[in-house]
């Protein structure tokens, strides 16, 4: 195997997806599976009276010693809003449906609770992994706020261009001490591209994976004793963004944040074999804030992340004046599935590839994606004609309904 996943044959009573992400890479057996955390992917297939589970479809394919291509799994979009996987016999364990009580509505208590839970999680993970170095991927406010917490372990900040000079100034201007600040260029580095494809199971566009080799070198430098931190979807809680426009704010997290950013966590974990965590999806954050607050409070307050940061640091925070988005790397996601299958064949895995059905499904999805882009929003001369036509046709043909703000209707089953 290109990635190492030991098999642990003992059958456990239950395994949850969050706890699985804190374990070493492996293939585990359990009578019950639980995915009550929307972020962290957990994959499984039934084997007799138990489930075989892992953070990696690739590892499970090796465990069952056969690959069966799922034609419904394609790379026509940068992520896959689905619990299907590339293998027809393996599923991502479906996220438990959780919705908010909406009992927390005032900004003050939400800000105070958010800061307290971020601090508590930093302390919890530092305590759980004594001696580990903590490596923070820093971009904008979601990740910048993490480093403002009180810390007792060694922390390294990694930031890529064009954000790196902004974040280096952020640390200096706010007097935030770290063991090391590492700036990385945004030039495409394919040294670990095969590992990234295998570790992500083709579920996310490889053009958006960055700096894996730099992180691997850091983890190896510290003998594998490391925790990777990301500020995943903090803006979805503390600032107004596109998540709030959907008819079901929580479905966006189940079907977009989990199946896009969750796979980024998965890829890094599976390549590096270390925990890859975010405080905005800690169990306590979800239980005590995320599923208790009214997410629309930001319509009244605007972005409250500066107030959260001020509570963590103890005084107002000077944030960078902008948060530029790094360009995608020069990679073609259409090559991911062929590369994945080739690697399985090299490793001696019998492969049922269903080439005709897979090709036909891919062409149909590509055509539909083009039509959808031209008719979902009035932004060009063509779409100004097609969008109203689609709106009228969608009343009669449900498949043509505009689901731009109804992500649950877009799930691929």
C-alpha positions in Angstrom: 0.0 0.0 0.0 1.2 3.5 -0.8 -0.4 4.6 2.6 -0.1 2.6 5.7 -3.3 1.5 7.5 -2.8 -1.4 9.9 -5.8 -3.7 10.4 -7.1 -4.0 14.0 -9.3 -7.1 14.1 -10.9 -6.8 17.6 -14.6 -5.9 17.3 -15.5 -2.8 19.4 -19.0 -2.0 20.6 -19.1 1.4 18.9 -16.9 3.9 17.1 -17.7 7.6 16.4 -16.3 9.6 13.6 -14.8 12.3 15.7 -12.9 9.8 17.9 -11.8 7.9 14.8 -10.0 11.0 13.6 -8.0 11.2 16.9 -6.8 7.6 16.5 -3.8 6.5 14.5 -4.5 5.6 10.9 -6.0 2.1 10.7 -8.9 -0.2 9.7 -11.1 -0.9 12.7 -14.1 -3.2 13.4 -17.2 -2.2 15.3 -20.8 -3.4 15.9 -22.1 0.2 15.7 -21.0 3.4 13.8 -21.9 6.9 14.8 -21.3 10.1 12.8 -22.7 12.9 15.0 -20.0 15.3 14.0 -20.7 16.7 10.5 -17.1 17.5 9.6 -15.0 14.3 9.9 -15.5 11.6 7.2 -15.9 8.0 8.4 -16.2 5.2 5.8 -17.6 1.7 6.3 -18.8 -1.5 4.8 -20.7 -4.3 6.5 -18.8 -7.5 7.0 -20.9 -10.2 8.7 -22.4 -8.9 11.9 -20.0 -5.9 12.2 -18.7 -2.8 10.3 -15.2 -2.4 9.0 -14.4 1.3 9.3 -11.6 3.8 8.5 -11.0 7.4 7.6 -9.9 6.0 4.2 -11.8 4.3 1.4 -8.5 3.3 -0.1 -7.7 1.4 3.1 -11.1 -0.3 3.1 -10.6 -1.4 -0.5 -7.4 -3.1 0.5 -9.2 -4.6 3.5 -11.9 -6.2 1.4 -9.4 -7.0 -1.4 -11.6 -5.8 -4.2 -12.5 -2.5 -5.9 -16.0 -2.0 -7.5 -16.3 1.3 -9.3 -19.3 3.3 -8.5 -20.4 5.1 -11.7 -22.3 7.7 -9.6 -19.0 9.0 -8.2 -17.4 11.5 -10.5 -15.1 14.5 -10.4 -17.3 16.9 -12.4 -17.5 19.3 -9.5 -14.8 20.4 -7.0 -16.4 18.3 -4.2 -19.2 15.7 -4.0 -22.4 16.5 -2.0 -22.9 12.8 -1.3 -22.3 9.9 1.1 -21.5 7.6 -1.8 -17.8 6.9 -2.4 -15.8 5.8 -5.4 -16.4 2.2 -4.4 -19.9 0.9 -4.7 -19.5 -1.3 -1.6 -18.3 1.4 0.7 -20.3 4.3 2.1 -19.4 7.4 4.1 -21.4 6.9 7.3 -24.3 9.3 7.1 -24.1 12.3 9.4 -26.7 12.2 12.2 -29.4 14.7 11.5 -29.0 17.4 14.1 -30.7 20.8 14.2 -30.5 23.8 16.6 -32.8 24.6 19.5 -32.1 28.2 18.6 -32.3 29.2 22.3 -29.2 31.4 22.1 -30.1 34.5 20.2 -28.1 37.4 21.7 -24.6 38.2 20.3 -23.0 38.8 23.7 -23.5 35.4 25.2 -22.7 33.7 21.8 -19.4 35.6 21.5 -18.5 34.9 25.1 -19.4 31.2 24.8 -17.6 30.8 21.5 -14.3 32.3 22.9 -14.6 30.1 26.0 -15.1 26.9 23.9 -12.2 27.7 21.6 -9.9 28.1 24.5 -11.2 25.0 26.2 -10.6 22.9 23.1 -7.0 24.2 22.6 -6.3 23.2 26.3 -8.1 19.9 25.8 -6.0 18.9 22.7 -2.8 20.1 24.2 -3.5 17.9 27.3 -4.6 14.9 25.3 -1.4 14.9 23.2 1.4 15.8 25.5 4.7 16.5 23.9 3.2 17.1 20.5 4.0 20.1 18.4 0.9 22.0 17.2 0.9 23.2 13.6 -1.6 25.8 12.6 -2.5 26.5 9.0 -3.2 30.2 9.0 -5.3 32.1 6.5 -7.9 34.5 7.7 -9.7 35.3 11.0 -11.0 31.7 11.6 -7.5 30.4 12.0 -6.0 33.7 13.3 -8.3 33.5 16.3 -7.0 30.0 17.2 -3.5 31.3 17.9 -4.9 34.0 20.2 -5.9 31.4 22.8 -3.7 30.7 25.8 -1.3 27.9 24.9 1.2 25.8 26.9 2.7 23.6 24.1 4.9 24.4 21.1 3.1 26.0 18.2 4.2 26.5 14.6 2.3 28.6 12.2 2.4 27.8 8.5 1.0 30.4 6.1 1.1 30.4 2.3 1.4 33.2 -0.2 -0.3 35.7 -0.6 -1.4 35.6 3.1 2.0 34.9 4.6 3.3 38.4 5.0 0.0 39.6 6.3 -0.1 36.8 8.9 3.5 37.4 9.9 2.6 41.0 10.6 -0.5 39.9 12.4 1.5 37.9 14.9 4.1 40.7 15.4 1.6 43.5 15.8 -0.5 41.6 18.3 2.5 40.3 20.3 1.6 36.7 19.7 4.6 34.4 20.3 5.0 31.1 18.4 7.9 28.7 18.2 8.3 29.3 14.4 6.5 31.0 11.6 6.9 29.3 8.2 5.9 31.1 4.9 5.3 28.9 1.9 5.1 29.8 -1.8 1.9 29.0 -3.7 3.8 27.2 -6.5 2.4 23.8 -7.4 4.3 21.0 -5.8 3.3 17.5 -7.0 5.8 15.5 -4.8 2.9 13.9 -2.9 0.2 14.2 -5.5 -0.4 10.4 -5.6 -0.7 10.2 -1.9 -3.1 13.2 -1.9 -5.3 11.5 -4.4 -5.4 8.2 -2.5 -5.8 9.9 0.9 -8.7 12.0 -0.3 -10.4 9.2 -2.3 -10.9 11.6 -5.2 -13.6 13.4 -3.2 -12.1 16.9 -3.4 -10.4 18.9 -6.1 -6.6 18.3 -5.8 -6.0 21.8 -7.1 -7.0 23.1 -3.7 -4.7 20.9 -1.6 -1.6 22.8 -0.7 1.6 22.5 1.3 1.3 18.8 2.1 5.0 18.1 1.7 5.9 21.0 4.0 3.6 19.6 6.6 5.0 16.1 6.2 8.5 17.4 6.7 7.4 19.2 9.9 5.7 16.1 11.2 8.7 13.9 10.4 11.0 16.5 12.0 9.1 16.1 15.3 9.0 12.3 15.1 5.4 12.0 14.2 4.2 13.8 17.4 2.1 16.5 16.0 -1.4 17.9 15.7 -2.5 19.9 12.7 -5.0 22.7 13.3 -7.4 24.4 10.7 -9.9 27.1 11.2 -12.7 25.3 9.3 -16.0 27.2 8.8 -15.6 29.6 11.7 -17.1 32.2 9.5 -20.2 30.0 9.0 -20.9 30.5 12.7 -19.6 34.0 13.5 -20.0 35.9 10.2 -22.6 36.1 7.5 -21.8 34.0 4.5 -23.4 31.9 1.8 -24.3 29.2 4.4 -27.0 31.5 5.7 -28.8 31.8 2.3 -29.8 28.1 2.1 -33.3 27.0 3.1 -31.5 24.7 5.7 -28.4 26.2 7.2 -27.5 22.9 8.9 -27.8 20.9 5.7 -25.1 23.1 4.2 -22.7 21.9 6.9 -23.7 18.2 6.4 -23.5 18.3 2.6 -20.9 21.1 1.9 -18.6 21.7 4.8 -18.4 18.0 5.7 -18.0 16.7 2.1 -15.6 19.5 1.0 -13.6 20.8 3.9 -14.0 17.5 5.8 -12.2 15.7 3.0 -9.3 18.2 3.4 -9.0 17.2 7.0 -9.2 13.6 5.9 -6.5 13.9 3.3 -4.0 15.5 5.7 -4.8 12.9 8.4 -4.4 10.0 6.0 -1.1 11.2 4.6 0.5 12.4 7.8 -1.1 10.0 10.3 -1.7 12.7 12.9 -4.9 14.4 14.2 -6.2 17.2 12.0 -8.7 19.3 14.0 -10.7 22.4 14.1 -12.1 24.1 17.2 -15.4 25.0 15.4 -16.3 21.3 15.3 -15.2 20.2 18.7 -17.9 18.1 20.5 -18.5 20.8 23.1 -18.7 23.6 20.5 -21.3 21.6 18.6 -23.3 20.6 21.7 -23.1 23.9 23.6 -23.2 26.5 20.9 -23.7 25.3 17.3 -26.8 23.3 17.9 -28.2 25.7 20.5 -27.8 29.1 18.8 -29.8 31.0 16.1 -27.4 31.2 13.2 -29.2 34.2 11.8 -28.0 36.4 14.7 -25.2 37.6 12.3 -27.8 39.4 10.2 -28.2 41.8 13.1 -24.6 42.0 14.3 -22.4 41.4 11.3 -19.0 39.7 11.7 -18.3 39.1 15.4 -15.0 37.3 15.0 -13.0 40.4 16.1 -15.0 40.3 19.4 -14.3 36.6 19.8 -10.6 37.2 19.1 -10.5 40.1 21.6 -11.9 37.8 24.3 -9.3 35.2 23.6 -6.4 37.7 23.5 -7.6 39.9 26.3 -7.7 43.1 24.3 -8.7 44.3 20.8 -7.0 42.5 18.0 -5.3 44.1 14.9 -6.3 41.9 12.0 -4.8 42.1 8.5 -6.7 44.6 6.2 -7.5 41.9 3.7 -7.6 38.1 3.3 -6.6 37.2 -0.3 -7.4 33.8 -1.6 -4.5 31.8 -3.0 -4.9 30.6 -6.5 -5.6 26.9 -7.1 -2.6 24.8 -8.0 -2.0 23.7 -11.6 -3.7 20.3 -11.3 -6.5 18.6 -13.2 -9.0 16.8 -11.0 -10.3 14.8 -14.0 -7.0 12.8 -13.8 -7.7 11.8 -10.1 -9.9 8.8 -10.6 -7.8 7.2 -13.4 -4.7 7.7 -11.2 -6.5 6.1 -8.2 -7.5 3.0 -10.2 -4.1 2.6 -11.7 -2.5 2.6 -8.3 -5.0 0.0 -7.0 -4.1 -2.2 -10.0 -0.4 -1.8 -9.3 -1.0 -3.0 -5.8 -2.7 -6.1 -7.0 -6.3 -5.2 -6.1 -8.9 -6.8 -8.5 -10.8 -4.0 -10.1 -14.3 -3.9 -11.6 -14.2 -0.6 -13.3 -17.6 -0.4 -15.2 -16.1 1.7 -17.9 -19.1 2.3 -20.1 -21.5 3.2 -17.2 -18.8 5.4 -15.6 -18.1 7.2 -18.8 -21.7 7.8 -19.6 -22.4 9.1 -16.1 -19.5 11.5 -16.3 -20.6 12.9 -19.7 -24.2 13.4 -18.5 -23.0 15.2 -15.3 -20.7 17.5 -17.3 -23.5 18.4 -19.7 -25.9 19.1 -16.8 -23.3 21.2 -15.0 -22.9 23.4 -18.1 -26.7 23.8 -18.4 -27.0 24.4 -14.6 -24.4 27.2 -14.7 -26.2 28.9 -17.6 -29.6 28.8 -16.0 -29.2 29.0 -12.2 -28.6 32.7 -12.0 -29.1 35.7 -14.3 -25.5 36.8 -14.9 -25.1 36.7 -18.8 -27.2 37.3 -21.9 -27.8 33.5 -22.2 -28.7 33.0 -18.5 -31.1 35.9 -18.6 -33.1 33.9 -21.1 -32.6 30.4 -19.7 -33.1 31.2 -16.0 -36.7 32.3 -16.3 -37.4 29.4 -18.7 -36.0 27.0 -16.1 -38.0 28.6 -13.3 -41.2 27.9 -15.2 -40.2 24.4 -16.4 -39.2 23.5 -12.8 -42.8 23.9 -11.7 -43.7 21.0 -13.9 -40.5 19.0 -14.0 -39.0 18.7 -10.5 -35.6 17.7 -11.8 -35.3 21.2 -13.4 -36.0 23.1 -10.2 -33.4 25.6 -9.3 -31.8 24.2 -6.1 -29.1 26.9 -5.8 -30.2 27.6 -2.2 -31.5 24.1 -1.3 -28.4 22.0 -0.9 -30.3 19.0 0.5 -32.0 18.7 -2.9 -28.7 18.4 -4.6 -27.5 15.3 -2.6 -26.2 12.6 -5.0 -27.7 9.3 -3.8 
